[in-house]
């Protein structure tokens, strides 16, 4: 069954920030996943508005989510508020990067 956890796990396993080498879920870039029947709305941000990998990251999140059973439409909404900060990273990501 399609769930927020399924979407997040799929993105976590497949979409890595190419500059940092950590998945975008642990990076704290995914702010929310809303599922309405067969439509998935993802609210996310990037580390900065000028992120050179931004298009690749957003398109990747949309693509892997679209491949899930029961998904007909995926909408990715990139927001800048709240602004991303390293505090949004998971403890695993912080440990990997040596951020305390």
C-alpha distance (Angstrom), angle and dihedral (degrees) to the residues before:
residue distance angle dihedral
X1 . . .
X2 3.79 . .
X3 3.80 112.6 .
X4 3.78 140.3 158.8
X5 3.81 88.8 -106.3
X6 3.82 90.9 53.7
X7 3.81 91.6 51.2
X8 3.81 93.0 46.5
X9 3.81 93.0 46.9
X10 3.82 91.2 49.4
X11 3.80 91.8 50.7
X12 3.81 91.2 43.8
X13 3.80 92.0 53.5
X14 3.80 95.7 45.4
X15 3.81 113.9 28.7
X16 3.79 117.0 68.3
X17 3.79 123.5 176.2
X18 3.83 98.1 -115.6
X19 3.80 93.8 -149.5
X20 3.79 96.8 48.9
X21 3.80 101.7 26.9
X22 3.81 96.3 -133.3
X23 3.79 126.9 112.9
X24 3.80 115.4 -99.9
X25 3.82 94.1 -120.2
X26 3.82 92.4 59.0
X27 3.80 88.4 41.5
X28 3.81 87.1 62.8
X29 3.80 94.0 -121.0
X30 3.81 95.3 128.7
X31 3.80 109.6 79.6
X32 3.78 98.5 175.0
X33 3.80 149.0 -13.1
X34 3.80 120.7 -150.2
X35 3.77 121.2 -173.5
X36 3.79 121.3 -162.3
X37 3.80 109.6 177.8
X38 3.84 103.3 -63.3
X39 3.82 96.9 -12.3
X40 3.80 121.5 93.5
X41 3.80 120.2 -162.9
X42 3.79 115.3 -165.0
X43 3.79 120.6 -166.5
X44 3.76 112.4 -162.0
X45 3.77 145.0 147.5
X46 3.78 137.6 -151.2
X47 3.78 129.7 -126.4
X48 3.81 89.1 -103.7
X49 3.82 138.2 -3.8
X50 3.82 89.2 -111.3
X51 3.81 95.0 49.9
X52 3.82 104.1 151.2
X53 3.83 91.3 -149.6
X54 3.81 93.9 46.9
X55 3.80 96.8 108.9
X56 3.79 92.2 46.1
X57 3.82 92.3 49.5
X58 3.82 95.4 46.7
X59 3.81 93.8 44.5
X60 3.79 90.6 46.6
X61 3.80 93.2 52.7
X62 3.80 90.1 49.2
X63 3.79 93.8 46.4
X64 3.82 98.5 49.5
X65 3.80 91.6 45.0
X66 3.81 91.0 49.7
X67 3.82 88.7 57.3
X68 3.82 93.4 61.1
X69 3.80 118.4 106.7
X70 3.78 111.8 -99.4
X71 3.80 95.8 23.8
X72 3.79 117.8 121.4
X73 3.81 100.3 160.9
X74 3.80 135.8 22.6
X75 3.78 123.7 -167.0
X76 3.79 119.0 -170.9
X77 3.78 115.8 -162.4
X78 3.81 114.2 -167.2
X79 3.79 111.8 -155.3
X80 3.79 132.3 -177.1
X81 3.77 98.1 -159.3
X82 2.93 118.3 104.9
X83 3.76 91.1 34.1
X84 3.80 116.6 -131.2
X85 3.78 116.0 -106.4
X86 3.82 131.0 172.3
X87 3.82 88.6 -105.5
X88 3.83 87.5 74.6
X89 3.80 91.2 64.5
X90 3.79 120.8 104.6
X91 3.79 117.9 -107.7
X92 3.82 89.0 -109.4
X93 3.81 91.2 55.4
X94 3.79 92.3 46.6
X95 3.80 90.5 49.9
X96 3.80 91.7 49.4
X97 3.80 91.0 52.4
X98 3.78 94.9 40.6
X99 3.81 94.5 -116.0
X100 3.80 113.5 150.3
